[in-house]
Amino acid sequence: MKGGWMITLTIEVRSKPGKINELSQTLQALLPTMRQEKACLNCRVSQDFEDGDVYVLSSDWGAETNFEGYIKSASGGVLLGAIKTLGQSTRIQLGSDAKWEGVETLIQIRRKT
């Protein structure tokens, strides 16, 4: 990795009532596209064992420009749309030691020029 930059994006989404299967299918469908992105080192989706209505999408990125490029891409737009449409609540963490934030964090990255 150039310059040692790496970030882990963690998205925790609580499904709206009756939307858990659709949320799961959508997140799983986005993984292959995300994995093909330059500098995507790893990505996975898991369901919370203690709260089955919560899914966690975690992805590791080796370059800031590629991470931001994904968020701004059509696939990134689908991800944000799914979160907003199918999610009751969402928490975003950019970096393993960062504070949890709202989905607005990704929306701001998408709008950044």
C-alpha positions as CSV (number, residue, x, y, z in Angstrom):
1,M,0.0,0.0,0.0
2,K,1.3,3.3,-1.0
3,G,2.0,5.5,2.0
4,G,0.5,3.0,4.4
5,W,-3.1,4.3,3.9
6,M,-5.8,1.8,4.8
7,I,-9.3,2.3,6.1
8,T,-12.0,-0.1,7.2
9,L,-15.5,0.9,6.4
10,T,-18.1,-0.7,8.7
11,I,-21.8,-0.2,8.0
12,E,-24.3,-1.5,10.5
13,V,-27.9,-1.5,9.3
14,R,-31.0,-2.5,11.2
15,S,-33.7,-3.6,8.7
16,K,-37.1,-2.1,8.5
17,P,-39.8,-4.5,9.6
18,G,-40.5,-7.1,6.8
19,K,-37.4,-6.0,4.8
20,I,-34.7,-8.3,6.3
21,N,-34.6,-10.7,3.3
22,E,-34.4,-7.9,0.8
23,L,-31.7,-6.1,2.7
24,S,-29.7,-9.3,3.0
25,Q,-30.0,-10.1,-0.7
26,T,-29.1,-6.6,-1.7
27,L,-26.0,-6.4,0.4
28,Q,-24.9,-9.9,-0.8
29,A,-25.4,-8.8,-4.4
30,L,-23.2,-5.8,-4.0
31,L,-20.2,-7.8,-2.7
32,P,-18.9,-9.0,-6.1
33,T,-18.9,-5.5,-7.6
34,M,-17.2,-4.1,-4.5
35,R,-14.5,-6.9,-4.6
36,Q,-13.7,-5.9,-8.2
37,E,-12.9,-2.3,-7.2
38,K,-9.3,-1.3,-7.2
39,A,-7.8,-1.2,-3.7
40,C,-10.7,-3.1,-2.1
41,L,-8.7,-5.5,0.0
42,N,-11.6,-7.4,1.6
43,C,-15.4,-7.1,2.0
44,R,-18.0,-9.2,3.8
45,V,-21.5,-9.1,5.1
46,S,-22.6,-10.8,8.3
47,Q,-25.8,-11.0,10.3
48,D,-25.7,-10.1,14.0
49,F,-26.3,-13.3,16.0
50,E,-27.9,-11.5,18.9
51,D,-30.1,-9.3,16.8
52,G,-31.1,-10.9,13.5
53,D,-32.5,-7.7,12.1
54,V,-29.0,-6.2,12.0
55,Y,-26.5,-6.7,9.2
56,V,-22.9,-5.5,9.1
57,L,-21.0,-4.8,5.9
58,S,-17.3,-4.4,6.4
59,S,-14.8,-3.5,3.8
60,D,-11.0,-2.8,3.9
61,W,-9.6,-0.3,1.4
62,G,-6.0,0.3,0.5
63,A,-6.3,3.7,-1.2
64,E,-8.5,6.7,-0.3
65,T,-9.2,7.7,-3.9
66,N,-10.5,4.2,-4.7
67,F,-12.6,4.1,-1.6
68,E,-14.1,7.5,-2.4
69,G,-14.5,6.4,-6.1
70,Y,-16.5,3.4,-5.0
71,I,-18.8,5.5,-2.8
72,K,-19.4,7.9,-5.8
73,S,-20.0,5.0,-8.3
74,A,-23.3,3.6,-9.4
75,S,-22.7,0.6,-7.1
76,G,-22.0,2.9,-4.2
77,G,-25.3,4.7,-5.0
78,V,-27.1,1.4,-4.9
79,L,-25.6,0.7,-1.5
80,L,-26.7,4.1,-0.1
81,G,-30.1,3.6,-1.7
82,A,-30.5,0.2,-0.1
83,I,-29.5,1.5,3.3
84,K,-31.9,4.4,3.1
85,T,-34.8,2.4,1.7
86,L,-34.5,-0.9,3.6
87,G,-32.8,0.3,6.7
88,Q,-34.6,1.5,9.8
89,S,-31.3,2.8,11.4
90,T,-27.7,2.9,10.2
91,R,-24.4,3.5,11.8
92,I,-21.2,4.1,9.8
93,Q,-17.6,3.8,11.1
94,L,-14.7,4.9,8.9
95,G,-11.7,3.3,10.6
96,S,-11.5,0.7,13.4
97,D,-11.0,3.3,16.1
98,A,-13.3,6.0,14.7
99,K,-16.6,7.1,16.3
100,W,-19.8,5.8,14.9
101,E,-21.6,8.3,12.6
102,G,-24.8,8.4,10.5
103,V,-25.2,7.6,6.8
104,E,-24.7,11.4,6.1
105,T,-20.9,10.6,6.3
106,L,-21.1,8.6,3.1
107,I,-23.5,11.1,1.4
108,Q,-20.9,13.8,2.1
109,I,-18.2,11.7,0.4
110,R,-20.5,11.1,-2.6
111,R,-21.1,14.9,-3.0
112,K,-17.4,15.8,-2.6
113,T,-15.8,16.9,-5.9
